[in-house]
Amino acid sequence: MDKAAPQELKGILVALVTPFTDDGSRIDEGRLKAHIDHMIDAGIHGLVPGGSTGEFTTMNLDERKQLVELCVQFAAGRVPVVAGVGCLSTNDCIHLASHAAQAGAAALMVVPPFYDALSVEQLQGLMSEISQASQLPIVYYNIPSASGLKLSPQQMADLSECGVKYLKDTSGDAPALTELLFGLQDKITAFNGWDTLTFYGLAAGAKGSVWGASNIIPELSVQLWEALAVKGDLKLGRELWAKIWPICKFLESYHYASAVKTGMELLGKPTGGLRKPFALLTGDTRQTLAQLLKNASLETV
């Protein structure tokens, strides 16, 4: 497939779950297609497969390539696909990045190696090599809690010299996000990636949010974007956020992918569960999430 033409990323980009078969042995193509169709029908602006919510650490390289191919196929040009290609080695990153470009991804999301923290110079080298190999814009996945690498806003903006055009900020650092949005927006486009800061990020002018909760609440996610980013309607935005925030707070309080997939199951969307050692939430924790979804006027099963 030819590489997708460059396009601007904006709006609500869902950090996509990876649906598996019930035995967890492979990606369930039917479930994935149904989920992508649901996301796009709800108005979601882009798909981000192969990230933390997508359980990329439990998948081998062939599965990760298959996932990108399927997402591009099922999106069918309706929304851009941003392929997660973070790995522990440069060679594997380049392998996945080159494949994603050939498969038709619009951009790449790159989390730095998440066992030993890189130096800034090593990170710059990694991003440059991925950019040169793929010729696709890069979304830098800023998640210090997993990567061990904490960059200043200026250091993140300087990655624009290495092929990084966008940033998914999953630091939870609102002042740093503010500096990126108001002081460095000419160098890098920062998206919010921390659930409970979504209202602030969008109200402060972020051009988008990479959001795992959107797997559960796509319609509410898009409504919040329309209220805050399109219409500038803070009153409506606050009303929507009153429904959304308790769900986001819950998701951030547990293993994130487990909580998101449990939410989908509660809404009647089979996911195949998670690959071990992770698992769906059970007992009182599951019931708490069910009540939060009901409070947001969502129908549970």
Stockholm file with secondary structure:
# STOCKHOLM 1.0

chainA/1-301         MDKAAPQELKGILVALVTPFTDDGSRIDEGRLKAHIDHMIDAGIHGLVPGGSTGEFTTMNLDERKQLVELCVQFAAGRVPVVAGVGCLSTNDCIHLASHAAQAGAAALMVVPPFYDALSVEQLQGLMSEISQASQLPIVYYNIPSASGLKLSPQQMADLSECGVKYLKDTSGDAPALTELLFGLQDKITAFNGWDTLTFYGLAAGAKGSVWGASNIIPELSVQLWEALAVKGDLKLGRELWAKIWPICKFLESYHYASAVKTGMELLGKPTGGLRKPFALLTGDTRQTLAQLLKNASLETV
#=GR chainA/1-301 SS CCCCCCCCCCEEEEECCCCBCTTSSSBCHHHHHHHHHHHHHTTCCEEECSSTTTTGGGSCHHHHHHHHHHHHHHHTTSSCBEEECCCSSHHHHHHHHHHHHHHTCSEEEECCCSSSCCCHHHHHHHHHHHHHHHCSCEEEEECHHHHCCCCCHHHHHHGGGGTEEEEEECSCCHHHHHHHHHHSTTTCEEEECCGGGHHHHHHTTCSEEEEGGGGTCHHHHHHHHIIIIISCCHHHHHHHHHHHHHHHHHHHTSCHHHHHHHHHHHTTCCCCCCCTTCCCCCHHHHHHHHHHHHHTTCCCC
#=GC SS_cons         CCCCCCCCCCEEEEECCCCBCTTSSSBCHHHHHHHHHHHHHTTCCEEECSSTTTTGGGSCHHHHHHHHHHHHHHHTTSSCBEEECCCSSHHHHHHHHHHHHHHTCSEEEECCCSSSCCCHHHHHHHHHHHHHHHCSCEEEEECHHHHCCCCCHHHHHHGGGGTEEEEEECSCCHHHHHHHHHHSTTTCEEEECCGGGHHHHHHTTCSEEEEGGGGTCHHHHHHHHIIIIISCCHHHHHHHHHHHHHHHHHHHTSCHHHHHHHHHHHTTCCCCCCCTTCCCCCHHHHHHHHHHHHHTTCCCC
//
